[in-house]
Amino acid sequence: MNESQIADIAHRTLIMAATLGIPLLVVCLVVGLVVSIFETATQIHEQSLNFLPKLVAVLLVLLIAGGWMVGQMTSFTHEVFNAIAGIT
């Protein structure tokens, strides 16, 4: 395994991490924005009001897309292990 193959695996690892993390981050961002607008409009500033909707939204995303995320991670792990096994 030479440097270009290692760099390719590192690049694909970063792309995979971004692919799996972006849906959760976008949901947190949207829910946080909606809750902030609600807090500003109603003058209610409660810490649990900010945390609980994000938690529920992330759990829903994990329930909906969790199977896909695990499948992506599993196939990528198999590819990396096969690349490591092919080292001569």
VOGU-3710 file (C-alpha; in Angstrom, 3 decimals, decimal comma):
1> mnesqiadia> 0,000/0,000/0,000  1,603/3,249/-1,088  0,958/6,834/-0,070  -1,639/7,460/-2,775  -3,752/4,518/-1,624  -3,533/5,677/1,995  -4,466/9,213/0,954  -7,406/7,840/-1,036  -8,666/5,867/1,967  -8,263/8,933/4,208
11> hrtlimaatl> -10,153/11,067/1,675  -12,982/8,531/1,403  -13,115/8,312/5,212  -13,644/12,063/5,507  -16,308/11,985/2,790  -18,079/9,118/4,587  -17,972/10,960/7,914  -19,464/14,051/6,290  -22,108/12,007/4,473  -23,224/10,355/7,693
21> gipllvvclv> -23,019/13,459/9,870  -24,616/16,095/7,643  -28,235/14,842/7,934  -28,067/15,003/11,737  -26,414/18,414/11,724  -28,923/19,874/9,261  -31,850/18,615/11,338  -30,321/20,105/14,503  -29,750/23,402/12,703  -33,308/23,622/11,373
31> vglvvsifet> -34,923/22,605/14,668  -32,691/25,024/16,592  -33,644/27,859/14,235  -37,362/27,105/14,576  -37,107/26,904/18,376  -35,132/30,151/18,509  -37,756/31,942/16,419  -40,468/30,533/18,698  -38,570/31,668/21,817  -38,091/35,133/20,379
41> atqiheqsln> -41,720/35,465/19,354  -43,125/34,291/22,688  -40,431/35,687/25,037  -40,120/32,216/26,605  -36,518/31,252/27,360  -36,484/27,770/28,809  -33,419/25,511/28,507  -35,434/22,336/28,100  -37,387/23,999/25,284  -34,136/24,298/23,367
51> flpklvavll> -32,795/20,791/24,087  -35,771/18,436/23,883  -36,956/19,220/20,324  -33,413/18,726/19,014  -33,141/15,412/20,841  -36,466/14,186/19,471  -35,600/15,328/15,941  -32,221/13,587/15,983  -33,793/10,396/17,307  -36,380/10,511/14,509
61> vlliaggwmv> -33,674/10,985/11,896  -31,751/8,060/13,368  -34,894/5,910/13,270  -35,619/6,859/9,674  -32,090/6,904/8,217  -30,269/4,694/10,708  -30,459/1,591/8,544  -29,015/3,445/5,581  -26,250/4,907/7,758  -25,295/1,499/9,142
71> gqmtsfthev> -25,325/0,027/5,624  -23,029/2,769/4,335  -20,664/2,347/7,258  -20,612/-1,443/6,915  -19,875/-1,397/3,185  -17,136/1,190/3,677  -15,590/-0,856/6,485  -15,578/-3,944/4,245  -13,866/-1,947/1,486  -11,183/-0,685/3,860
81> fnaiagit> -10,559/-4,139/5,339  -10,288/-5,606/1,830  -7,805/-2,883/0,901  -5,770/-3,645/4,008  -5,883/-7,370/3,249  -4,575/-6,636/-0,260  -1,348/-5,124/1,056  1,611/-6,963/-0,366
//
